């Protein structure tokens, strides 16, 4: 019964509303599972869905598998594979990514650096670099370990079409 409530609370708190364009409000939901094999090594998977309110349908889904290694406290290195399915375009895209994150001991801030390689390459870009900084506060230690947080992300795209400008 305790496991059921843990899963239910995690699903409810993993929902968010995102709007990159005022006319394209989306409801994003994600859930995942992580298995700690050793004190420093873990494997995980997650599933992500984006629902578009304008079209009244799911716009894309993502399935991710990853592994992470922590050589010392607060530092993580990871490798993963992500498959994204666009329901609008009826296409799949695949990504291989490497990540690194660091959180100084005693601070509620974690920094992430993620490099993603898309295959087949997209028309817009082939490689994406993602820097994120997350500030969080743990409210309850046990049994759920809930932690509200806010994240700021910066994306940099490489490859694809050349940049054109006019003087």
N, C-alpha and C positions, 0 to 999 in steps of 0.2 A: 504494500500500500504506500509506503514511504517513497519507493521508486516511482510509482505512478504520479504522485504529487510533485516530485522533483522534475519529472519530464514535463508535466503540464505547466508548471511555473516557468521552466526554461523556454518552452514554446511561446507562451504568452509574452514574456519579456524580450523575445528575439524579434519582435515585429517593429517595423518602422515605416514612416511615410517619407518619401523622397520626391523632390521636385527640382530637376535641373532646368526645366523650362516651365514657366507658369501654366502653360496649356497641357503639360504632360505630367500630371500627378501620378506617382506610382506608389504602390504598397509593397514593400520588400520584406520577405520572411526568410529566415535561415535557421537551420538546425544542424547539429553535428554531434559527433561522438569521437572521443579521444581515448586511446588505450596507452597507458604508461607501462612500457615493457621493463624499463630499468629506471633508476633514479634520474638518469640523464637522457634517456631515449624514449620517444613516444611516436605512435602512429595515429592517424586520424582520418576521418572522412566527414564531409558536410554536403548539404543540399540546400540550394538557394533558389527562390522563386520571386519573380517581379510581376506584379499584377498592375496593368494600366487601367486607370479609371475612365479615361477618355474612350478607349476601345471596348471596355468591359470584358477584357480577356487577359490571359497571361501573356506578357510580352517576351520573356525569356526565362530560362532555367539554367542552373549551373550545378555540376557535380564535381566535387574536388576530393582528391586523395593526397595525403602528404605525410612526411616524416619530419620530426624535429629533434635536434640534438643540443643539449646544453652543456658546454664544456666547463662552465663555472656559473655561479649564481647570478641570475639576472640577464644572462646573455644566451640567445638561442640562434641556431642556424637551421634552416629548413630547406627541403626540396619537395616539389609537388607537381601534380598534373591536374589540369582543370579542363573539363569539357563543357562548353556553353552551347545551348540550343535556342536559336531564335525562332519563335513561333510565327512572327510576321514574315520573315524571309524564308522560312523552312530550311535553314542552313545550320550546320554545326561548325564551331570553331574550337580549336584545341590550343592549350597553352602549357608550356613547361616553365616553372618558375623556381627561383632561388630566393631565399629571404634571410634577413638577419634582423634581430631586434635586441635592444638593450634597455634595461631599466636600472638605474642606480639604486642601491639598497637604501630603503627608507624614504624614497620619493615616489609619489603617485603618478609619475610620468614614464611612459614607455615610448621609445622611438623605433620605427620600422623602416627598413629599406628593402624593397622587393623589385627584382628584375624579372620581367615576363617575356618569353619568346613565343610569338604566335605562329602556328603552322596550320594550314597553309597561310602565308603572309596575307594580311589584309591590304586592301587598296590604300588605306590611309596610313598604315604603319605596320612594321614587323616586330618591333621591340618596344616595350613600355617600361619605364622606370617609375616606381611609386614610392614616395617618401611620406610617411604618416607619423603623427605624434598623437598620443592618446593620454588623456588625463582621466584617472578613475579613482573612486573611493569605495572601498569595501564596506558595506553596511552590516552584513551578518556573516560571521565567520562560519558557522555550521548551522544547519546541515546543507544549506543551498549555496553558500558562498556567492551571493548576489553582489554585483558591483556595477552601479551606473557609471557610464563614462561618456566622454565626448571625444571625437576624433577629427582632426584636420588633415586633409590629404592634398598632395601636390603630385600631378602626373606629368611626365615628360615623355614624348613619343619620338621614336627614331625610325628611320627608313620610310618607305612608301613614297608618296608624291613629293616632289620638290616644292619648296616654299617659293611662291611667286609674288613679286611686288612691283609697283610702278612708281617712278619718280615724277 
